[in-house]
Amino acid sequence: MSNCNYGVLLVNLGTPDAPTPAAIRRYLAEFLSDRRVVDIPPLIWKPLLYGFILPFRSFRVAKLYQDIWTDEGSPLLVYSKRQKQRLSEQLGNIPVELGMTYGSPSLSQAVDKLLQQGVEYLIVLPLYPQYSSTTSAAVFDSLSKVLQGYRTIPHLKFIRSYAQHPAYIAALKETVEQSFEKHGQPDRLIISYHGIPERLAEMGDIYPQNCLATTNLLTQLLDYPADRIMMTYQSRFGRLPWLAPYTDKTIASLPEQNVEHIQVLCPGFASDCLETLEEIKQQNKAIFLDAGGKKFEYIPALNDNEAHISLFTQLIHDAMR
């Protein structure tokens, strides 16, 4: 089988087209209407979403996006495009396309481009190292809907997660060590993952186990005391309990424990985005310093660095075997 039969679909969450309330509203309406993301019965959820959440949240979130927007656009889209370009260069004649579960470029656009090139074996790589029903499974659902429009669908290889892949852990280790070398070793290393509602884990979502596996493997590789590494969860939404401990509350409590210097790594984000650049690098830094902390650094996501692209290449080659 020649390489030209293969195609690669990179998938990330998505991002608004512009840092404006109207664009945010369109994006959030699509995102928060996905039953994988919010599984409240539509008869209850839709009036709440359209009558309260979207009208108010769109303006607040737009201001947050304006703080991180670049000349090239949304950081998540900028880095995702670079990842696609660099992976394409590594794979040679294997076509690579980028699609977003919500927003643009859409999954349907990306799939159509690949199938028009004669792809018969489609390798799908969701850019979520740790599996969750709210992310990886949402990609699978969306892809299934897209493929309903084709009489002949390609063979599929779906990379569910790579939370424990040696190349992924090594890439994380490298970026942590670079931060330590640049800023000195902190009093605490915070490893922060995007949270999910507790009840999803109780219903069988293996996300917390994936996060713990990544943390444990990274801890074993680092030349840094294990008892100074803390694993937390961020980005909770709504009033129901989410996975704990919460990143912001943990960070706020550290200065009173004589912790003056912290660094924060977010291994669940393949690309820097609102949740890392605004929530962690800005909001949580302010929380720590306001509580009496002295020094805070955010360790950037792997983005399009060499080790990250090498990991993607290995994942694709493994899937082709």
Number of C-alpha atoms within 10 A of each C-alpha: 7 7 14 15 17 25 28 25 22 23 26 25 20 21 26 23 17 16 22 17 21 17 17 22 22 16 21 21 18 12 19 18 16 16 13 18 16 14 13 12 9 13 8 9 15 16 11 12 17 13 11 11 16 22 14 13 15 21 16 14 18 19 13 16 23 15 13 16 16 11 7 8 15 23 21 21 24 18 20 25 17 15 23 22 16 19 26 18 14 14 17 11 14 18 23 23 23 25 25 24 26 24 19 19 18 16 26 19 15 20 21 15 17 21 19 8 13 14 23 17 20 24 24 22 25 29 24 22 24 26 24 22 18 19 20 25 16 19 27 17 14 16 18 12 13 16 16 10 10 11 6 10 15 17 12 14 15 16 19 19 18 22 23 19 15 14 17 23 21 18 20 24 19 15 18 21 18 13 20 17 10 9 14 12 16 21 17 21 24 23 22 26 27 19 20 24 19 15 13 17 17 9 8 10 17 15 23 20 14 20 24 16 15 24 21 16 17 22 18 12 12 15 10 16 12 14 9 13 19 16 21 22 24 24 17 17 11 7 7 9 12 20 19 18 15 19 24 20 16 17 22 19 16 19 19 11 7 11 18 18 21 23 23 28 23 26 25 21 23 22 24 21 22 21 18 26 19 18 17 24 18 15 14 22 25 16 17 25 17 12 15 17 22 14 16 19 18 19 24 20 22 23 20 21 15 13 18 21 23 18 20 23 17 14 18 21 12 10 16 14 5
